[in-house]
Amino acid sequence: MKARSILPVLLLAALLLAGCGAGQSGGSAPEPSPDPTPAELRLPEPLSEEESQAMAMVLNANRVLLGDEILFCYDFDEDWKPVLARYRWKDGELSGFAVVAEGCVPEYLCRTGSKLYYIDRSSGALERVSEWGGKREVLNAGPCRWLCLRQGLLYFCDREGRFLSLDPKTREETELLAGPCAFAYPLEGAILWQDAAERGIFLTDTVNQVTRQLSRGPVGAPLLLEGRLWFYCAGAVHGLSLEGDSPKVYWVPETDGAVELLPESGGLLLRGIRETKGTAQWSGAPHGPFRFLPRGYRVCDWLGDGLRVDTVYEPDGRILCYELRDGEGRELRFLAGNVEPET
């Protein structure tokens, strides 16, 4: 299968760690409240594994989306130009490759009704298109980041780093955080977010308007799982209880790029990229053991319901293919309409 240049390791690191609109503040971010009491700060309910997977996919740019017997993804046409593509997915088989939108690099894919929503990385615009192609519209010219869909509303960061909600029916935007945010994710009655300047993690109770700072300094890949906030910082993965209990700290192998935190089978899978002695990827649970891929690396683009889709990269950062594995043990590799069992 022909390899294509896409996002090398350094861009992956920027994807998981960099801010949206850093240095272009649209106002002041909410200041942490002085020692909020439990009555003042309502903690969010623990997320289900499915909800934690959705949060992980926002961090990973979600370039693949599974619908009802349909798979949508960032792909290439016959001339190797980037497109939003569609496949039929049934009984463990992919077929029927078709182009939904041409000339775009779709990320943060989500779907409601018969519409697909995404951010075109090539322009930064928030767009939507019919799942069958056509009626492509720009909803926010951007550049935008961190798009997700929750309870019928779209949530994203705009060019000023503000965190907004958007009603796809009326196209009305509502500012939720002035920012600038490096990452923001809506919860039930709260927002988990990072400050683009300090890079600390904050939790804002949107009902009582109380903000609590959960961590300080640059961190990566914040994820809520089983009542804990997990993130990577300075060579270790940390797990903080939102109730304030002692943190768990796990030292992990050396990494030069981003670290992925992926909810998997009730636990946490870590993956990191090391380049110092030739590009390699390690993976394992927080407490280990860790194994290394012999060459290249993988980035998770879809995770859920016993199925995972990874982008497989060559050591030099070129995309080799997508790798699909389902709960039945079936494995496929695909790219640009070419589908084959993994060997």
N, C-alpha and C positions, 0 to 999 in steps of 0.2 A: 504494500500500500504506500502510495507516495506521501512523504512527510512534508508538512507545511509549517512555515514560521508563524508563531502565534505569540504567546506570552512567556518569556524566559523567566528564570528564577527571580531576578530582581523585580520584575513587574509583578510577580506573584506576591512577593513581600510587600510591595506597595499596595496591592489589592487588599491584603488582610490587615495592614497596619496603618496606612496613610489616611489622612483626614480628607473630608470633602469640604473644599472651600477654606482650608486653613489660611489664616492671615487675611480673610475677607469677611470680617465679622459684620453680621446684620443687626447687631445689638449685643447686649450683655447676657451671657449665660446665667441661669439661676445660681445664686450663691448657696453653698451648703448651709443648711440650718444648724444653729449651734446646739449640738447634742440633742437631737429630736428624741422625744420619748416614744415608746411603742404606740401610745394612743395617737401621737401626731403623725407617725410614719407607718402607714399600712404596708406591710410586706406582701408582695405578690404571692399567689398560691404557687406551689411547685408545678413546674411545667411537665406535661406528659412527654414521653420520648419523641412522639411525633412533632410536638411543638418545639422541642429542643433541636430536632433535626431541621425544622424550618428556619430556626435562628442560625444554625451552622451554615445552611445554604445561602443565606443572605451574606454572611461573611465570605463565602466562597464564590459569590457572583452568580450562582445558579444559572449556568449556561445550558442546562437541560431541564425539560419539564415533561412529566408524564400526565396525560389526560386519560379519557375513556378510550382505551385501545388505540391511543395516538401518542407518539413521542415527538416533541418539538425540541430543536437544538440549534445552537450556533454551528454552522457547517459551511461547505464550499460547493459552488456550482461546477459545471463541467470545465469552466475556464479558471478554476481555482480562485474565484472571487468570493468574499465572505457573504453569507446569506443566513436568513432564518429559514430552517428547513422543517419538513414534516415527514414522519414515517408512520406506517401502520404497525402496531405492536399487538400481537395476538398469539396465544399459545406458545410463547417463548420465541417467536420469530419476528423479525423486522423486514418490512417490504414497502413498496410504494413510495419511494423517495420523491418529494415534490418541494419546490421553492415557495415559501409563503411571502417573504420580503427580500428584495435584492439590495445589495450594496450597503449592508449594515453588519455590525458586530453586536448581536443581541446578548445582553447580560441581565441578571435579576428577572428572569422570565416568570410571569405569573398569569393566571387566566381566570376570568369570571364571565359567565355566559358564553358567548361565541367569540369573545375578544381576547387577544393576547396583549399583555403589557410588558414592556421591557425598556431598558436604557441602551441606546445605541452608543457603544463605547467610542466609535469613530467620531461622533459629534457631541456626545454627552446629553443628547435630548431624550426626554421621557416620551415614548411613543406608544401607540396602540395600532393593531391591525386585526382584521378578521382572521380567524384561525384557518380559513381556506384561502387567504390572500386577498388583497385589495382593501380599499378604504383605510389606507395607512394615514395616521394623523399624528401631529406633534402636540402633546399636551403641555409640556414645559420645555423651553429651548435649552435650559440648563447652562453649564454642565451639571448633571444631577448624579447622585450616588445613593446606594443602599435602598433600593426599591423593594417593598414587600406588600403583600395583600393580606389584610386581616379584617374579618367581619364586614366585607363589602367595601372597605375603604383602602386606598393606596397610601403608603407612607414612604417618604423619601427625603433626602437632603438636597436643597437647591444650591445654586452657584455661590450663595453667601454663607453656606453651611447651616442654614436654618432647617429645622426638622418640621416638615409639613405633612398634613393629611390632605388627600384629594378625593372628592366624590366622583367616581367615573361617570355617573349619570349626568350630573350638573356641571362638572369640571370646576367646582368651587374648591379653593384652597384655604386651609386653616393652619395658622402657625401654632405649633405646639411647643417648640423651643427656639429661642432666638439664636442659639449657637455662638460660635461655629462648632459644630459637632464633627468628630472624626468617625463616629458610628452611633446610630440610635436605633432602638428596637422597641415597638409598642407592646406593652403587657396589659393585663386587665387592671385598669386604674393606675397604671404607672408606666414610666419610660426608663429603660436601661440605656445609658449613653456614655460616650467618651468625649472629653473636652479636647478640641483640636490643638490647643496650646500646651496644656499640662499633660495631656494624654492619660489622665486618671479616669477611673470609671465611677459614674454617679448613678444613683437611683432617685428619680423624681416621682413623688406621689402626686398624681394629677388631680386628685380629689381635694386633698388638704394643702396642696401647693407647698410641700416640704421636700427638700432635697438632701440626700445623704451621700457623702463621698465614701466609696467602698475601697478604692485603691489609689495610690499615688505613683506618678512617674509613668514612663512609656510602658505599655503592656500590649499584648497582641491576642487576637482571637477570643474575646470575652464570650462565654457561653454559660447559660443557666442549665443545670442538669441535676435532678434529684435534690433540689433545695440548696444547691451550692453554686456559687459563681466561680467558674474555672477560667484561667487565663495563663498565657505564657509570659514570663518576664525573667530576663537575665539568666538564662540557662536552666530555668526550672519551671514546672507547671504548678500553679497554686490553686487550691480549692478553698474558697472562703464561704463559711456559712452566713447567710443573710441575717441570722439571729445573733451573730457576733461571736460564735465559738472560735476556738483556736484553729488557724488555717492548716490545711494539709499541704505539704511541699514535696514535690518529686523532682529530683534532678534527672535531666534527660541528655541524650547524646548531643554532641556539638552540632550546631546548625548555623548556616550562613544566610538562609532565607526565612520564609515564614514557617510557622508550625500550625498544622491543622489539628483541631479538636473536633472529633466526630463521635456523636452518640451512636453506640452500636450494641445491640442485644443487652440493653440495660446497663451497659458500662461505657467507658470512654476509650476511644482509639486515638492515639497520637501519631502524627506523621510529620517528619521534618526533613529538610534538604541540607546536605553537607557538600561543599564544593572544594574544600581545601586539598583533598587528595583525589580529585576527579569527582564529577557529580554523582552522588549516590543518595538514596533515600532510606531512612530508617522508619520503622513503625513498631508499635506495641502499646500495651496498657501503661498508665502512668507509673506503676511500680515495676515495669518491665516484665519479661525480658524483651529486648529490642532486636529486630532482625533488619538486615540491610538488603536492598535490591541490588543486584549486580551492576546495573546500568540504568540510566534514565530515572524518571520519577513519575508519579501519578498525582493528580489533583481531583478531588471529589466534586462532581458537578450535579449529582442527584443522589439522594439518600432517603429511603423510606419504603415501608411495607415489604421488607425482605429483599429489596432490590437496590443495587448501587451502580451508578455510572461514573467512571473515572475518565479523565483525559490522560492519555499516555504520552509522555514527552520523551524525546531523545535527550541525551546529556547536553547537547548544544541548545536546547530550548525549542526545537521544532516539534510540532505536534505530529505524532505517529498515527493515532486513531483514538476513538472512544472505545472503552471496554465496559460492557454491560454484563452484570452477574445478577441472577435472580435467586429467590429463595428455594427454587427447585434444583439448584446446582448447574443451571444452564448458563453458558458463557458465549458472548458474541463480541466481535470487534466490527466497528463500522465507521465510515467517513465518506462524505460525498456520494452517498448512494451505494457504496460498495459494502456489502455485509458478508461476513464470514465467521464460522465458528472459531473460537480461540484455540490455538494449537500449542 
